[in-house]
């Protein structure tokens, strides 16, 4: 286990329960606090009431895509600099470019390497401190 997160909270947004569970276990093991949402609307509700330090965001979700959520986060006056890592099965260069141009800070494709993901999370959290 790495050093404790010092109270850093990560919001995991993915419509797949298995992915949310895997990410939650991984992040808890690393010492982070974890919130989770199964939809974009649920994520928006959490973001209005809680202030996570970083968001792990799936792109392909029903009702509201990760791209739409990312745009909303960037437009909201309370969260314009909130670090966002998109985690998605969309591995095309055009998909990655769209995610980054929308405002994501990083883009990770599924299946992901857990050590690499934790390094990316840690790097973004250090940069946003």
N, C-alpha and C positions, 0 to 999 in steps of 0.2 A: 504494500500500500504506500502511496506517495504521502507527502505531508498533508495535514488536514486543510480543507478548503477555506478555513477562516470565515465560515458563514456564507460562502458563495452558493447561490441557488440557481439551478438550471431548470428551464421549462422544456420538457420533451413533448413535441406535438407530432403525433402519427396516428393514423386511423387503424393501424394493425396492433392489436393488444400484445402480440408476441414481441414485436419490435420495442414497444414501450417498456415492457417488462425487462427485456435484455438491457436496454439502455439504462433503465432505473437501477438495476442491480450493479451494473458496471460503474455508474456514477456514484452510487452510495458507497461502494467498495473503495472508491478514490477519495471519499470524504466530503462529497458535495451533498447539498440538500437538493431534493428533486421534486418538482411539480410535474404533472402530466395532463395532457389533454388529448382526446380522441378526435377532435374536429377543430376547424378554424374558429367557429363560433365559441366553442368552449375555451380555446386559447385566448381569444379576445377578452372574454370575461375574466380570466385569470390575470391577464395583463393589466386590466383596469383596476384590479384589487390588490395585486401583489407586484412586487418589483424584482423579477428575476434578474440575475446578472448576465445571463446568456440564454439563447433559445436554440434548441436543436429542432429543425423544422423539415418535415416531409413535404414534398411538392405535390404528389398525386393523392389528393384526398377528395371525397365527395363534398358537395355543397360549396366549399370554398378552398381553392388550391393554396399551396404554400406560397406561390408567387403573389397571390392576392393578400395573404396575411403579411408577407414581407413588405409589400407596398404600404399596407395599413400601419405597420409598426414604424416605418420610416416617415410617414406623414404625421403621426400622432406626436404632439408636442412633448409628451412625457417620455417617449421612447426612441427618438430619432437616432441615437447612437448605441442602442442596445445591440450587442454582438449577436449575429445570427449565423449559424452553420446549417446549410441545407443538407439533409441526408436523404438520398433518393435512389430509386432504381433507374432513373433516367441518366444514362451515361454518355449521351451524345454531346459533342462539343457545343452545338447550338443550345442544348438544354443548360449546360454549365454557364455559358455566356449569358443567357437570359437570367439565370439565377443571380449571377454576380452583378449584372447591369441593373437588376431590380433593387439591389441593395444588400444582398447577402455578403457576409465577410469571408465566407469559405464555402466549399461545396465538396461533399463526400458521397461517393456512390456505394450502394449496397451491392453485394455484401461488403462490409467495411472491416478493416483491421482495427481491433479494439485499442491496441497500443498507439496507433497513429491517431485515432480519434481523440483519445485522452490527451495526447501531445498537442493537437490542434485546439482543443478546449482550453488547456492550460495556457497556451500561447496567446489566445484571444483574451482570456481573463487578465493576464499580466498586462497586455497592451491597453486594456480599458480601465485599469486601476487608476 
